[in-house]
Amino acid sequence: MWHFNKTYFRLTIILFLIEVAIALFIKDRFIRPYLGDVLVVILIYCFVKSLVKISVHKAAVLVLLFAFCIEILQYINIVQKLKLQHNTVAKTVIGTSFSWEDILAYLAGILIVIAVENRFNKK
């Protein structure tokens, strides 16, 4: 089950650097809130695939469920309930506000993953 894949790991690093650049330098109303959420599920998917030998669809579903769980934690205000509202890392990693648009962005990201994987696996 454990298996290191250099290609997915490289993609993870690239996507992580893009996410950091978005977080630090972009303060708009599209790239940061929407494209960032699309990319984050792709980032997590690549990270999972870099460490675990797992099917595309199983990894995609697990990552999507994980993203939904984080969004549910935001809905119930878990950061405030854990008294972490002054912790920048907790607020950044978990987030602080539920959004249906985030759910749609996560779905879009996973659909992109599946489409790209299907295209590359056909070759």
FIRO-946860 format. One record per residue (C-alpha): residue in three letters; x, y, z. Coordinates in nm, 4 decimals, decimal comma. Each point is the difference from the previous one (the first is absolute). Example, Ala and Ser with C-alpha at 12.3 -4.5 7.8 and 13.67 -1.06 7.14 Angstrom:
<recs>
+---------+----------+----------+----------+
: residuo :       px :       py :       pz :
+---------+----------+----------+----------+
:     Ala :   1,2300 :  -0,4500 :   0,7800 :
:     Ser :   0,1370 :   0,3440 :  -0,0660 :
+---------+----------+----------+----------+
</recs>
This chain:
<recs>
+---------+----------+----------+----------+
: residuo :       px :       py :       pz :
+---------+----------+----------+----------+
:     Met :   0,0000 :   0,0000 :   0,0000 :
:     Trp :   0,2764 :   0,2509 :   0,0863 :
:     His :   0,1761 :   0,1024 :  -0,3169 :
:     Phe :   0,2047 :   0,3119 :  -0,0773 :
:     Asn :  -0,0774 :   0,1555 :  -0,3371 :
:     Lys :   0,2441 :   0,2752 :  -0,1038 :
:     Thr :  -0,2272 :   0,1474 :  -0,2661 :
:     Tyr :  -0,2922 :   0,0564 :   0,2365 :
:     Phe :   0,2388 :   0,1282 :   0,2669 :
:     Arg :   0,1438 :   0,2570 :  -0,2427 :
:     Leu :  -0,3524 :   0,1077 :  -0,0912 :
:     Thr :  -0,0788 :   0,0295 :   0,3719 :
:     Ile :   0,2960 :   0,2332 :   0,0522 :
:     Ile :  -0,0877 :   0,2117 :  -0,3049 :
:     Leu :  -0,3649 :   0,0302 :   0,1046 :
:     Phe :   0,1001 :   0,0797 :   0,3587 :
:     Leu :   0,2255 :   0,2834 :  -0,1211 :
:     Ile :  -0,2811 :   0,1329 :  -0,2194 :
:     Glu :  -0,2390 :  -0,0102 :   0,2983 :
:     Val :   0,2520 :   0,1857 :   0,2171 :
:     Ala :   0,0464 :   0,2634 :  -0,2722 :
:     Ile :  -0,3774 :   0,0403 :  -0,0285 :
:     Ala :  -0,0342 :   0,0357 :   0,3784 :
:     Leu :   0,2828 :   0,2518 :   0,0297 :
:     Phe :  -0,0330 :   0,2121 :  -0,3108 :
:     Ile :  -0,3512 :  -0,0185 :  -0,1420 :
:     Lys :  -0,2845 :   0,1849 :   0,1673 :
:     Asp :  -0,2710 :  -0,0190 :  -0,2636 :
:     Arg :  -0,3537 :  -0,1359 :  -0,0143 :
:     Phe :   0,0576 :  -0,2925 :  -0,2369 :
:     Ile :   0,3468 :  -0,1562 :   0,0056 :
:     Arg :   0,0464 :  -0,0104 :   0,3744 :
:     Pro :  -0,3478 :  -0,1177 :   0,1045 :
:     Tyr :  -0,0926 :  -0,2227 :  -0,2938 :
:     Leu :   0,3081 :  -0,1085 :  -0,1937 :
:     Gly :   0,1811 :  -0,0508 :   0,3303 :
:     Asp :  -0,2701 :  -0,2440 :   0,1128 :
:     Val :   0,0050 :  -0,1821 :  -0,3331 :
:     Leu :   0,3774 :  -0,0359 :   0,0253 :
:     Val :   0,0040 :  -0,1059 :   0,3638 :
:     Val :  -0,1911 :  -0,3231 :  -0,0668 :
:     Ile :   0,2301 :  -0,0713 :  -0,2937 :
:     Leu :   0,2957 :   0,0635 :   0,2319 :
:     Ile :  -0,1352 :  -0,2392 :   0,2636 :
:     Tyr :  -0,0781 :  -0,2600 :  -0,2675 :
:     Cys :   0,3575 :   0,0189 :  -0,1334 :
:     Phe :   0,1375 :  -0,0291 :   0,3530 :
:     Val :  -0,2084 :  -0,3121 :   0,0673 :
:     Lys :   0,1018 :  -0,1525 :  -0,3332 :
:     Ser :   0,3668 :   0,0800 :   0,0726 :
:     Leu :  -0,0061 :  -0,2163 :   0,3130 :
:     Val :  -0,2673 :  -0,2658 :  -0,0493 :
:     Lys :  -0,0662 :  -0,2406 :  -0,2842 :
:     Ile :  -0,3728 :   0,0559 :  -0,0405 :
:     Ser :  -0,2398 :   0,0201 :  -0,2925 :
:     Val :  -0,0835 :   0,3353 :  -0,1531 :
:     His :  -0,3659 :  -0,0190 :   0,0948 :
:     Lys :   0,0599 :  -0,1178 :   0,3551 :
:     Ala :   0,2562 :   0,2755 :   0,0603 :
:     Ala :  -0,2300 :   0,2586 :  -0,1580 :
:     Val :  -0,2948 :  -0,1017 :   0,2188 :
:     Leu :   0,2135 :  -0,0032 :   0,3170 :
:     Val :   0,1424 :   0,3449 :  -0,0735 :
:     Leu :  -0,3457 :   0,1374 :  -0,0772 :
:     Leu :  -0,1398 :  -0,1440 :   0,3246 :
:     Phe :   0,2934 :   0,1521 :   0,1901 :
:     Ala :  -0,0676 :   0,3405 :  -0,1590 :
:     Phe :  -0,3694 :  -0,0284 :   0,0864 :
:     Cys :   0,0902 :  -0,0866 :   0,3607 :
:     Ile :   0,2145 :   0,3128 :   0,0262 :
:     Glu :  -0,2887 :   0,2052 :  -0,1373 :
:     Ile :  -0,2372 :  -0,1570 :   0,2554 :
:     Leu :   0,2470 :   0,0903 :   0,2756 :
:     Gln :  -0,0144 :   0,3570 :  -0,1275 :
:     Tyr :  -0,3798 :  -0,0130 :   0,0070 :
:     Ile :  -0,0001 :  -0,0952 :   0,3680 :
:     Asn :   0,2637 :   0,2677 :   0,0769 :
:     Ile :   0,2530 :  -0,2515 :   0,1292 :
:     Val :   0,2800 :   0,2595 :   0,0147 :
:     Gln :  -0,1989 :   0,2088 :   0,2485 :
:     Lys :  -0,1222 :  -0,3034 :   0,1945 :
:     Leu :   0,3607 :  -0,1141 :   0,0445 :
:     Lys :   0,0911 :   0,3580 :   0,0953 :
:     Leu :   0,2483 :   0,0240 :  -0,2873 :
:     Gln :  -0,1403 :   0,3178 :  -0,1548 :
:     His :   0,3305 :   0,1800 :   0,0698 :
:     Asn :   0,2093 :  -0,2815 :  -0,1485 :
:     Thr :   0,0911 :   0,0995 :  -0,3556 :
:     Val :   0,1023 :  -0,3536 :  -0,0985 :
:     Ala :  -0,3276 :  -0,1517 :   0,1243 :
:     Lys :  -0,2036 :   0,2683 :  -0,1756 :
:     Thr :   0,1941 :  -0,0522 :  -0,3229 :
:     Val :  -0,0027 :  -0,3807 :  -0,0016 :
:     Ile :  -0,3546 :  -0,0556 :   0,1244 :
:     Gly :  -0,1539 :   0,3235 :  -0,1188 :
:     Thr :  -0,2616 :   0,2048 :   0,1741 :
:     Ser :  -0,3054 :   0,0246 :  -0,2215 :
:     Phe :  -0,2198 :  -0,2563 :  -0,1700 :
:     Ser :  -0,0830 :   0,0614 :  -0,3642 :
:     Trp :  -0,2007 :  -0,1929 :  -0,2566 :
:     Glu :   0,2317 :   0,1499 :  -0,2614 :
:     Asp :   0,2897 :  -0,1810 :   0,1691 :
:     Ile :  -0,1874 :  -0,3295 :  -0,0349 :
:     Leu :  -0,0453 :   0,0709 :  -0,3719 :
:     Ala :   0,3680 :   0,0937 :  -0,0346 :
:     Tyr :   0,1027 :  -0,3287 :   0,1656 :
:     Leu :  -0,2277 :  -0,1908 :  -0,2367 :
:     Ala :   0,1486 :   0,1843 :  -0,2969 :
:     Gly :   0,3514 :  -0,0826 :   0,1179 :
:     Ile :  -0,0774 :  -0,3689 :   0,0344 :
:     Leu :  -0,1731 :  -0,0071 :  -0,3392 :
:     Ile :   0,3146 :   0,1540 :  -0,1502 :
:     Val :   0,2108 :  -0,2686 :   0,1722 :
:     Ile :  -0,2183 :  -0,2803 :  -0,1360 :
:     Ala :  -0,0047 :   0,1489 :  -0,3510 :
:     Val :   0,3788 :   0,0455 :  -0,0089 :
:     Glu :   0,0649 :  -0,3448 :   0,1457 :
:     Asn :  -0,2391 :  -0,1618 :  -0,2492 :
:     Arg :   0,1713 :   0,1803 :  -0,2861 :
:     Phe :   0,3501 :  -0,1024 :   0,1104 :
:     Asn :  -0,1001 :  -0,3563 :   0,0861 :
:     Lys :  -0,1401 :  -0,0510 :  -0,3511 :
:     Lys :   0,3419 :   0,0660 :  -0,1511 :
+---------+----------+----------+----------+
</recs>
